[in-house]
Amino acid sequence: MKFDEMGNMNRKVLMLLPGTACDYQTNFANVLDDLSKKYHLICVNYDGFDGSDSVFPDMLTVTEKIEQYIMDHYDGRIDGALGSSLGCSFVGQLIQRERVHLDHAIFGSPDLDQSGRVSAWLQSKLVVPLLTSFNKNEKKKAKSKEKLKSFFEMDDKTADRFMECFSKFRPESIRNEYYTDLLTWLKDDIHVENTKVHFIYAEKMGEKYLKRYKKYFRNPEIREFPMQHEQWVFGPEEYRVPVLKAIDEFMELREDLG
């Protein structure tokens, strides 16, 4: 695994956890500069997605490595962690397991899907081939790129970046990540003293996800945005700016600090 620290080292510490089949350089490319100006960032690339020959093992093993880093470098406590999509599963586990402490836990429009082994196996057999076939040939590549641009309103540069990301990681890592995420459950009504839970809710995902957020966490702060899943990191500025403002408010950022 790889942990890169950057940004304004005098500000609050915010860990960034990317989503499915992504490294942080791709997932957060459009917001990394903005966040770096205001936060001391810990940017995480999981095993299998860190440029090494490693393979992603499972969600809990990776969670343990994240916890160990926080314990070793920050005495077990950081100001906040922001998960994007699947990265939210790690945020949830960090809260639930209580081996380290987050003052602010920020969930970027997650689905928080959970299932049994048979269902997880079937889903991974269907979804993983789709994720790993975007660049199968030029015709497929062009069609996939246009779908990303249409659905998320990505520009060409962002769409190309994601197309490259999906093709550079080993299918085994993507399969293990997707499959074990479905098997890594959260309890209902999670509450940890002095941890504030915040959700970026993408309204276009549907209300069933809103219900999940309230099911798994006690009295979370939920901000609603008229966008698709994680469109604030993929799409144009009109989606990005309001969510970045919300993150500053979640983190109780004081603009007068250097």
Residue pairs with C-beta under 8 A, 6 or more apart in sequence:
1 44
1 45
1 46
1 47
1 50
1 54
1 62
1 65
1 66
1 69
2 44
2 45
2 50
2 51
2 52
3 42
3 43
3 44
3 69
4 24
4 41
4 42
4 43
4 45
5 40
5 41
5 42
5 43
6 36
6 41
6 43
7 35
7 36
7 37
7 38
7 39
7 40
7 41
8 36
8 37
8 38
8 39
8 40
8 258
9 40
10 40
10 257
10 258
11 38
11 39
11 40
11 253
11 257
12 39
12 40
12 79
12 80
12 251
12 253
13 39
13 40
13 41
13 42
13 74
13 78
13 79
13 80
14 35
14 39
14 40
14 41
14 42
14 78
14 79
14 80
14 81
14 82
14 251
15 41
15 42
15 43
15 44
15 66
15 70
15 78
15 80
15 81
15 82
16 24
16 27
16 28
16 35
16 41
16 42
16 43
16 44
16 81
16 82
16 84
16 87
17 24
17 44
17 66
17 81
17 82
17 83
17 84
17 87
17 88
17 90
17 91
18 24
18 26
18 27
18 28
18 44
18 45
18 46
18 49
18 84
18 86
18 87
19 27
19 83
19 84
19 85
19 86
19 87
19 108
19 230
20 85
20 86
20 131
20 174
20 177
20 178
20 181
21 49
21 131
21 165
21 166
21 169
21 174
21 177
21 178
22 49
22 84
22 162
22 165
23 45
23 49
23 50
23 51
23 165
24 32
24 43
24 44
24 45
25 32
25 45
26 161
26 162
26 164
26 165
27 84
27 87
27 233
28 35
28 43
28 84
28 233
29 158
29 161
30 158
30 233
30 234
30 240
31 232
31 233
31 240
31 244
32 41
32 43
34 240
34 244
35 41
35 244
35 247
38 248
38 253
39 251
39 253
42 69
42 78
44 66
45 51
46 56
46 62
46 177
47 54
47 55
47 56
47 57
47 61
47 62
47 65
47 173
48 54
48 55
48 56
48 169
48 170
48 172
48 173
48 174
48 176
48 177
49 56
49 169
49 173
49 177
55 170
55 172
55 173
55 176
56 62
56 172
56 173
56 174
56 176
56 177
57 176
58 176
58 180
58 184
59 89
59 90
59 93
59 177
59 180
59 181
59 183
59 184
60 93
60 180
60 184
62 90
63 90
63 93
63 94
63 97
66 90
66 94
67 94
67 97
67 99
67 100
70 76
70 77
70 78
70 94
70 100
71 99
71 100
76 99
76 100
76 101
77 100
77 101
77 102
77 103
78 100
78 101
78 102
78 103
79 102
79 103
79 104
79 251
80 102
80 103
80 104
80 105
80 106
80 250
80 251
81 90
81 91
81 94
81 102
81 104
81 105
81 106
82 91
82 106
82 108
82 247
83 89
83 90
83 91
83 92
83 106
83 107
83 108
83 110
84 108
84 230
84 233
85 108
85 109
85 110
85 111
85 229
85 230
86 110
86 177
86 178
86 181
87 108
88 107
88 108
88 110
88 112
89 110
89 112
89 181
89 184
91 102
91 105
91 106
91 107
92 105
92 107
92 112
92 186
92 190
92 216
93 184
93 186
94 100
94 102
94 105
95 102
95 105
95 190
95 192
95 195
95 197
95 217
96 186
96 187
96 190
98 192
101 192
101 194
101 195
102 195
103 194
103 195
103 196
104 195
104 196
104 198
104 250
104 251
104 252
105 195
105 196
105 197
105 198
106 198
106 199
106 200
106 247
106 250
106 251
107 197
107 198
107 199
107 200
107 213
107 220
108 200
108 230
108 232
108 233
109 199
109 200
109 201
109 202
109 205
109 209
109 227
109 229
109 230
110 209
111 205
111 209
111 212
111 229
112 186
112 209
112 212
112 213
112 216
113 181
113 182
114 182
114 183
114 184
114 185
114 186
115 123
115 182
115 183
116 183
117 183
119 182
120 179
120 182
120 183
121 179
123 178
123 179
123 182
124 175
124 178
124 179
124 182
127 178
128 171
128 174
128 175
128 178
128 179
131 166
131 174
131 178
132 166
132 167
132 171
132 174
133 140
134 140
134 141
134 144
134 163
134 166
134 167
135 141
135 144
135 163
135 164
135 166
135 167
141 163
144 163
145 159
145 160
145 163
148 154
148 159
148 162
148 163
148 234
149 155
149 156
149 159
151 228
152 228
152 231
152 234
152 235
153 231
153 234
153 235
153 236
153 239
154 162
154 234
154 235
155 236
158 234
162 234
186 216
187 216
188 215
188 216
189 215
189 216
189 217
189 218
190 197
190 216
190 217
190 218
191 217
191 218
191 219
196 221
196 250
197 217
197 220
197 221
198 220
198 221
198 222
198 223
198 246
198 250
199 213
199 220
199 221
199 222
199 223
200 223
200 225
200 232
200 243
200 246
201 209
201 210
201 213
201 222
201 223
201 224
201 225
202 225
202 227
202 228
202 229
202 230
202 231
203 224
203 225
203 226
203 227
204 226
204 227
204 228
204 229
205 228
205 229
210 222
213 220
213 222
214 220
214 222
221 250
223 243
223 246
225 232
225 239
225 242
225 243
227 235
227 239
228 235
231 239
232 239
232 240
232 242
232 243
232 244
233 240
